[in-house]
Amino acid sequence: MAKTDNFQTRQPASPTATSSTASMGTSQRESPLLILKVGTSSLMLSDETGFRVNLANLARLVDTIGSLRRDGYQVVLVSSGAVGMGCIKLNLTKRPTSIRTKQAVAAAGQSHLIRIYEDLFGALDMQVAQLLLNQSDFLDQDHWKSIKSTIKECLALGVVPIINENDSTNTAEMRFGDNDNLASLTAVQLEADGLFLCTDVDYLYTANPRSDPNAKALRVVDEPWALQVDTSAEGSGMGTGGMATKILAARTASTAGVPCGLINGQHPERIESFLKFGLGGHSKAEEAKLPLPEGTFFRPMPQDGTVGDNRRWILSLPTCAELSVDDLCARELAGKKSLSSHGIYKVEGKFEKNDCVKLMHNGTEIGRGLVNFDSEDLEKLKGKSTNTLLSVLGKGCSLEACDEGNVVMTVAPQAFEEASPAN
């Protein structure tokens, strides 16, 4: 594996935090930015009598964020919990199952959730701001730039932004599905220096440790894009996410060069162990002398250049179809070339021009791109030679299915160096 920089990429403002600097993102911040996602299972407890707030854990979370800020870090909190808090507020012993009831309960619970945060952060003389988002906020570049500007201004004012999906109004089509995805996309768009996902176990395991005694803890994942583990274990039942969604979130962050840490939500202070492990981007020899982080660390994908705003935006878009490509085409994509129609051998799903699709190779996603044709036209053009395309489309028309600037790879280019020639 090529050496990659870890969490600490810029010198913290506080003299109490020391490290060398290394470049990972493109933004120029005085203080490194961390995104912390906490789920319902970390905020609440439940039993046969119903739900209750895990106040001790909430206090540890807020205290950890306060400590990070005193050490010179900026922090954005992505927090679930609106439906759970609504159950408490409305004296419900079970989570609602109907969409409409969930929306109403979330509307009641979101205000309760932010009030608790206001009180706890206020006790440490910190102020918070609330942002409720849905997936449509990521679809339009100008709209998302406005949201990014709001978050950045909150940070500049010393406010802790608290982001949640707008469960009270979101339709199924506009949902992120879980806040792991939302947190990852936020980290990508803000060019964060680190993403932390809280869960209800200490590490990511090769299998479910509750049922498989041979399951092994994964402390450092060098290639998140190639990770294959058993994620069939059931979650806490209080939230919408699970280990599979966290792995997907880590992969998305890694693609954009953002390192990710998975920690037990009952111990948010373990974030510090990741920062110590990753300060400044140590060599392998130096890293071997350091204690491993108290959780699972997902290394970022090596970046040979800047992941620009357009590619970050593409990573945020929902995908509606898949294009399967041959070996030669995969290597061309890894070499930063456009996606040629002749290298596509299968088109799955319906899409319009400029929609975002997954690029598949041997059944695995290797990238994403904005298409220049709709699905009906591309079905006719797939696998055709350049001369055939010219005869069909005519001179002056685009012959590429996806332009190079509209393609982002989700696996390391090195994965195709040994790929066999196309048949």
Order of alpha helices (4+ residues) and beta strands (2+ residues): beta-alpha-beta-beta-alpha-beta-alpha-alpha-beta-alpha-alpha-beta-alpha-beta-beta-beta-beta-alpha-beta-alpha-alpha-beta-alpha-beta-alpha-beta-beta-beta-beta-alpha-alpha-beta-beta
